[in-house]
Amino acid sequence: MLRETFVHIPGVGYRTEERLWRKGIRTWDDFSVASKPRRVPARVLRRIGDEIVRSDEALRRGRHRYFARNLPPRDHWRAWPEFANAIAYLDIETTGLSIGRDAVTVVGVFDGTRRRSFIQGDNLEDLPAAMERVKLLVTFNGSRFDVPFLRKAFPRMALDQIHLDLVHPLRRLGFVGGLKAIESQVGILRSEETTGLGGFDAVRLWHAFDAGDDDALDLLLEYNMEDVVNLEPLAKLAYEGLRSLCLYGGFVTADRLPQRSKPPGEGSSEKPQLRGYVGRARSIPCARQAKITPSKRVRGGS
């Protein structure tokens, strides 16, 4: 939806963007040929024209930092399709909730094809190199949990990607609770081994592994990777839902997503199964959507 986006331009808010859309200026290409809204000042229109040129060049060159810097954080979801070829769905596990006292134990990363686990004491130090080419980061509550922990653990690692934190777009679509609760609402199925596990179980499993239980690590890695790969269908739901809200005043539900007959197995390419669910979405344009404050109950990937 980046080519339909104007709110990254200085001086353009959601109402101005909506006026452009209503006038038939749906994309950057439309701006040069369509008649302009009378209520938008000429200086703003000139700025839009100039910035569209820069935006088009940035997109063609894959300059993600331009959009990470200029798009409002609540609108980073708009970049999901354009940067899907350089994406990282990511989730971390830690020894606790305190950034000052606790440490990262496991980081799971999925690029849409390949699954990778980075483990403290094994290959965790390889994570910065794996993230070098990532342009779009997708997390659940990562702006408050995963990213601050990673900044502390890897002060020199570049975390300047476009960041789609799914907590916020899913809230705007009416989905509530933590990651597991939302998975349940849309019908994402977990494996029998990990069903019912949560963030504190991840801490427990790490301590069990640290005490010599290798099976505990295997279960922790499976749990973490399910957190990671389940972000992909949720990102699709969030993108299609918010795009529909912004442009057409409607919304998409889980039954629009691909159906699968079983939960994903370890190493499988299967996507999670989704059942139909209608979230309590606000059927209003982007300009009038309320800013959502994350629930205090949301912690990590739980």
C-alpha positions as CSV (number, residue, x, y, z in Angstrom):
1,M,0.0,0.0,0.0
2,L,3.0,2.3,0.0
3,R,2.1,3.7,-3.5
4,E,-1.3,4.6,-2.1
5,T,0.2,6.3,1.0
6,F,0.7,10.0,1.5
7,V,0.9,10.4,5.3
8,H,4.7,9.9,5.2
9,I,5.0,13.4,3.6
10,P,5.5,16.3,5.9
11,G,2.4,18.3,6.3
12,V,0.1,15.5,5.2
13,G,-2.1,14.0,7.8
14,Y,-4.8,11.4,7.6
15,R,-7.6,13.8,6.7
16,T,-5.5,15.3,3.8
17,E,-4.7,11.8,2.6
18,E,-8.4,10.9,2.7
19,R,-9.2,14.0,0.7
20,L,-6.7,13.0,-1.9
21,W,-8.2,9.5,-2.1
22,R,-11.8,10.9,-2.4
23,K,-10.6,13.2,-5.3
24,G,-9.4,10.1,-7.2
25,I,-5.7,10.4,-6.2
26,R,-5.4,6.9,-5.0
27,T,-1.7,6.4,-5.9
28,W,1.5,8.4,-6.4
29,D,1.0,8.1,-10.2
30,D,-2.5,9.6,-10.0
31,F,-1.2,12.8,-8.4
32,S,0.3,14.2,-11.5
33,V,-2.8,13.7,-13.7
34,A,-5.8,14.1,-11.4
35,S,-7.4,17.3,-10.3
36,K,-6.3,18.4,-6.8
37,P,-8.6,19.0,-3.8
38,R,-9.4,22.7,-3.3
39,R,-9.0,22.4,0.5
40,V,-5.4,21.4,0.3
41,P,-3.0,24.4,0.2
42,A,-0.9,24.9,-2.9
43,R,2.3,24.8,-0.9
44,V,1.3,21.4,0.5
45,L,0.5,20.2,-3.0
46,R,3.9,21.2,-4.2
47,R,5.5,19.4,-1.3
48,I,3.5,16.3,-2.1
49,G,4.7,16.4,-5.7
50,D,8.3,16.8,-4.7
51,E,8.1,14.0,-2.1
52,I,6.4,11.6,-4.4
53,V,9.5,11.7,-6.6
54,R,11.7,11.0,-3.6
55,S,9.4,8.2,-2.4
56,D,9.3,6.5,-5.8
57,E,13.1,6.5,-6.0
58,A,13.4,5.2,-2.5
59,L,10.9,2.4,-3.2
60,R,12.6,1.4,-6.5
61,R,16.0,1.3,-4.7
62,G,14.6,-0.6,-1.7
63,R,15.7,2.1,0.7
64,H,13.7,1.0,3.7
65,R,15.2,3.5,6.1
66,Y,13.5,6.3,4.2
67,F,10.1,4.8,5.0
68,A,11.1,3.7,8.5
69,R,12.0,7.3,9.2
70,N,9.1,9.0,7.5
71,L,6.1,6.7,8.0
72,P,4.3,7.2,11.3
73,P,5.0,4.0,13.4
74,R,1.3,3.1,13.4
75,D,1.4,2.9,9.6
76,H,4.5,0.7,9.1
77,W,2.0,-2.1,8.2
78,R,1.6,-0.4,4.9
79,A,5.0,-1.5,3.8
80,W,4.4,-5.2,4.3
81,P,4.0,-6.3,0.7
82,E,6.7,-4.1,-0.8
83,F,9.4,-5.3,1.5
84,A,8.3,-8.9,1.9
85,N,11.4,-10.1,0.1
86,A,13.6,-8.8,2.9
87,I,11.4,-9.7,5.9
88,A,12.1,-11.1,9.3
89,Y,9.4,-12.5,11.5
90,L,11.1,-12.5,14.9
91,D,10.4,-13.5,18.5
92,I,12.7,-13.8,21.5
93,E,12.8,-15.7,24.8
94,T,14.5,-14.4,27.9
95,T,15.2,-15.3,31.5
96,G,12.6,-12.9,32.7
97,L,10.9,-9.6,32.0
98,S,13.5,-7.1,33.2
99,I,15.6,-5.6,30.5
100,G,18.1,-4.5,33.1
101,R,18.5,-7.9,34.9
102,D,17.5,-10.6,32.4
103,A,19.1,-11.9,29.3
104,V,18.1,-13.1,25.8
105,T,18.1,-16.9,25.6
106,V,16.6,-17.8,22.2
107,V,15.8,-15.8,19.1
108,G,13.6,-17.3,16.4
109,V,13.7,-15.8,12.9
110,F,11.6,-16.7,9.8
111,D,11.9,-15.0,6.4
112,G,8.9,-16.6,4.9
113,T,10.9,-19.7,3.8
114,R,13.8,-20.4,6.2
115,R,13.5,-20.9,9.9
116,R,16.5,-20.1,12.1
117,S,17.0,-20.4,15.9
118,F,19.8,-18.5,17.7
119,I,20.6,-19.9,21.1
120,Q,22.6,-18.4,24.0
121,G,25.9,-20.2,24.4
122,D,25.7,-21.7,20.9
123,N,25.1,-19.3,18.0
124,L,23.3,-16.3,19.4
125,E,26.3,-14.1,18.4
126,D,25.4,-14.9,14.7
127,L,22.1,-13.0,15.0
128,P,23.5,-9.5,13.9
129,A,24.9,-10.9,10.7
130,A,21.6,-12.6,10.0
131,M,19.7,-9.3,10.4
132,E,22.0,-7.3,8.1
133,R,19.8,-7.6,5.0
134,V,16.5,-7.4,6.8
135,K,14.4,-4.4,5.8
136,L,11.1,-5.2,7.4
137,L,10.8,-6.6,11.0
138,V,7.6,-8.2,12.1
139,T,7.0,-8.8,15.9
140,F,4.2,-9.0,18.4
141,N,4.8,-6.4,21.1
142,G,8.4,-6.1,19.9
143,S,8.6,-2.4,20.3
144,R,8.2,-2.8,24.1
145,F,9.8,-6.2,24.6
146,D,11.9,-7.8,21.8
147,V,13.6,-4.7,20.4
148,P,14.7,-3.2,23.7
149,F,16.1,-6.5,24.8
150,L,18.0,-6.9,21.5
151,R,19.3,-3.3,21.7
152,K,20.8,-4.1,25.1
153,A,22.2,-7.5,24.1
154,F,23.6,-6.2,20.8
155,P,24.3,-2.5,21.1
156,R,25.9,-2.4,17.6
157,M,23.3,-4.4,15.8
158,A,21.3,-2.3,13.3
159,L,17.7,-2.3,14.3
160,D,16.6,0.5,11.9
161,Q,14.1,-1.6,9.9
162,I,10.5,-0.8,9.1
163,H,8.9,-2.3,12.2
164,L,5.5,-3.9,12.0
165,D,4.6,-4.5,15.6
166,L,1.4,-6.5,15.2
167,V,0.0,-5.6,18.6
168,H,-1.2,-2.2,17.3
169,P,-2.8,-3.1,13.9
170,L,-4.6,-6.1,15.4
171,R,-5.9,-3.9,18.2
172,R,-7.3,-1.5,15.6
173,L,-9.1,-4.5,14.0
174,G,-10.7,-5.4,17.3
175,F,-8.5,-8.3,18.4
176,V,-7.6,-8.3,22.0
177,G,-5.2,-10.1,24.4
178,G,-1.7,-11.5,23.9
179,L,-0.4,-13.5,20.9
180,K,-1.8,-16.8,22.1
181,A,-5.3,-15.3,22.8
182,I,-5.4,-13.8,19.3
183,E,-4.3,-17.0,17.7
184,S,-7.2,-18.7,19.4
185,Q,-9.6,-16.0,18.2
186,V,-8.6,-16.6,14.6
187,G,-8.2,-20.3,14.9
188,I,-4.5,-20.8,14.6
189,L,-3.6,-24.2,15.8
190,R,-0.5,-25.1,17.8
191,S,1.2,-28.5,18.1
192,E,0.1,-30.8,20.8
193,E,3.4,-30.4,22.6
194,T,3.3,-26.6,22.8
195,T,-0.5,-26.0,23.3
196,G,-1.0,-24.2,26.6
197,L,2.6,-23.1,27.0
198,G,3.3,-19.4,27.7
199,G,6.1,-16.9,28.3
200,F,6.8,-18.1,31.9
201,D,7.0,-21.7,30.6
202,A,9.7,-20.5,28.2
203,V,11.7,-19.2,31.2
204,R,11.2,-22.5,33.0
205,L,12.2,-24.6,30.0
206,W,15.4,-22.6,29.7
207,H,16.4,-23.1,33.3
208,A,15.6,-26.8,32.9
209,F,17.9,-27.0,29.9
210,D,20.6,-25.0,31.8
211,A,20.4,-27.7,34.4
212,G,21.1,-30.4,31.8
213,D,17.7,-31.3,30.3
214,D,18.3,-31.3,26.5
215,D,14.6,-32.2,25.8
216,A,13.6,-28.9,27.5
217,L,15.6,-27.0,24.9
218,D,13.9,-28.9,22.0
219,L,10.5,-28.0,23.4
220,L,11.5,-24.4,23.9
221,L,12.8,-24.1,20.4
222,E,9.6,-25.6,19.0
223,Y,7.5,-23.2,21.1
224,N,9.5,-20.2,20.1
225,M,9.4,-21.1,16.4
226,E,5.6,-21.4,16.5
227,D,5.5,-17.9,18.0
228,V,7.5,-16.8,15.0
229,V,5.8,-18.5,12.0
230,N,2.4,-17.7,13.3
231,L,3.2,-14.0,12.8
232,E,3.0,-14.4,9.1
233,P,-0.7,-15.1,8.7
234,L,-1.5,-12.5,11.4
235,A,0.5,-10.0,9.4
236,K,-1.5,-10.8,6.3
237,L,-4.7,-10.4,8.3
238,A,-3.6,-7.1,9.7
239,Y,-2.5,-5.7,6.4
240,E,-5.6,-6.8,4.5
241,G,-7.9,-5.6,7.3
242,L,-6.4,-2.2,7.7
243,R,-6.0,-1.6,4.0
244,S,-9.7,-2.4,3.6
245,L,-10.6,-0.1,6.4
246,C,-8.6,2.8,5.1
247,L,-9.6,2.6,1.4
248,Y,-13.1,1.1,1.5
249,G,-14.4,1.3,5.0
250,G,-14.8,-2.5,5.3
251,F,-12.6,-5.1,6.9
252,V,-11.2,-8.6,6.3
253,T,-11.7,-11.6,8.6
254,A,-9.7,-14.7,9.2
255,D,-11.9,-16.8,6.8
256,R,-10.3,-14.8,3.9
257,L,-7.0,-16.4,4.6
258,P,-5.7,-19.7,3.2
259,Q,-7.1,-22.8,5.0
260,R,-4.9,-25.6,6.3
261,S,-5.9,-28.9,7.7
262,K,-3.4,-29.3,10.5
263,P,-1.0,-27.3,12.7
264,P,2.5,-26.8,11.3
265,G,5.0,-29.4,12.2
266,E,8.7,-28.9,12.9
267,G,10.4,-28.1,9.6
268,S,7.2,-28.2,7.7
269,S,6.2,-25.6,5.1
270,E,2.6,-25.8,6.3
271,K,1.0,-22.5,7.4
272,P,-1.3,-22.5,10.4
273,Q,-5.0,-23.3,9.9
274,L,-7.4,-20.4,10.3
275,R,-11.1,-20.6,11.1
276,G,-13.5,-17.8,10.3
277,Y,-13.6,-15.0,12.9
278,V,-15.1,-11.5,12.8
279,G,-13.1,-9.1,14.9
280,R,-14.8,-6.1,16.5
281,A,-13.3,-3.7,13.9
282,R,-14.1,-0.1,13.6
283,S,-15.4,0.3,10.0
284,I,-14.1,3.9,9.6
285,P,-11.3,5.4,7.5
286,C,-7.7,5.8,8.6
287,A,-8.3,9.4,9.5
288,R,-10.7,8.7,12.2
289,Q,-9.2,5.6,13.7
290,A,-8.4,6.0,17.4
291,K,-4.8,5.5,18.5
292,I,-4.6,2.2,20.5
293,T,-2.6,1.9,23.7
294,P,-1.1,-1.6,24.1
295,S,-2.7,-3.5,27.0
296,K,-0.5,-3.9,30.1
297,R,-1.4,-7.6,30.0
298,V,0.7,-8.0,26.8
299,R,4.2,-9.3,27.5
300,G,6.7,-10.7,25.1
301,G,5.1,-13.3,22.9
302,S,2.6,-14.6,25.5
